[in-house]
Amino acid sequence: MSNDSGGTLKDIGEFGLIARITSGDAATPGVLVGPGDDTALVDAPDGRVAVTCDLLVEGRHFRRDWSTPIDIGRKAAAASLADVAAMGGVATSLVVGFGAPGDLPAAWAVSLAAGIREEAALVGAVLVGGDVVEAPQVVISVTALGDLQGRAPVLRSGARDGDVVAIAGRFGWSGAGLALLSRGFKSPKVLVDAHRFPEPPYEQGPLAAIAGATSMIDISDGLIADARHVAEASGVHIEIDTSDWQIPGPMQDAAAAYNVDPREWMLTGGEDHALLATFSTPEVVPAGFTVIGRVVAGEPGVSVDGVEREAAGGHRHFA
């Protein structure tokens, strides 16, 4: 990628930005046609392609005064990459739509693309194309294509009475970091960084599928909210038990400073992209997952420690 990224987007124009972002791209296995044509052409090893898209809007999902462009690029890519993992797949390529004001420094946009590539590289995916437009604020749309590697997709609708509920990855960290940033604080840094860019357990998605996960979802809106998505899709009730939860030290410290229960961050905070899955028995739950509840017959919903949680318990657009 070229380091010549001076000036603004207005100065270099649409095609100048694309040239700087794609400069130096090397041939990649699985990418038959990369950036530069009307469409990219990528291989589909098992004849099916998992496709997902996430849209991030400045002021809603990120703030430029809180995060670097690399952080924002990683966060944007992670949202879609985690969706592929939540179906038991492995992401292979990304297509990105980018809108921004003309006075945005070109270097900012180039760094954003570097962050997207950096996150995609964690799963072996590559950036193969996209589009750029002028917009009143920064908007990033990331479409991820993925490979199920011959496996059946793990859906939200497969949970059954008697299954155990398990989770892999950090949850509540981004919510705690958002609470800190909203109050003007930048420490504990590990929590603030968790909001700036998540660390999804990508590798656990395929492992869960291989182990026989009956359903799975990534936690983007909050544990309760996303568990409810599974409960409603599967026609079951999910019971979450927090009695054995180990509260991370940084989260304990932050919660004590604000006199809040850190478990509420863990139950309702989104954007960590942990993986929530159900399994037929505890014995098949793979390493990296922790059992936090069970699936029972009943009206679709979620209860926590025996108390029904009627509220959404997480983020909802247009609410």
Secondary structure by P-SEA (a helix, b strand, c coil): cccccccccccccaaaaaaaaaccccccccccccccccbbbbbbcccbbbbbbbbbbcccccccccccaaaaaaaaaaaaaaaaaaacccccbbbbbbbbcccccaaaaaaaaaaaaaaaaccccccccccccccccbbbbbbbbbbcccccccccccccccbbbbbccccaaaaaaaaaaaaccccaaaaaaaaaccccaaaaaaaaaaacccccccccccaaaaaaaaaaaacbbbbbbcccccccaaaaaaaaaaccccccccccccccccccccccccccccccccccbbbbbcccccccccccccccccccccc
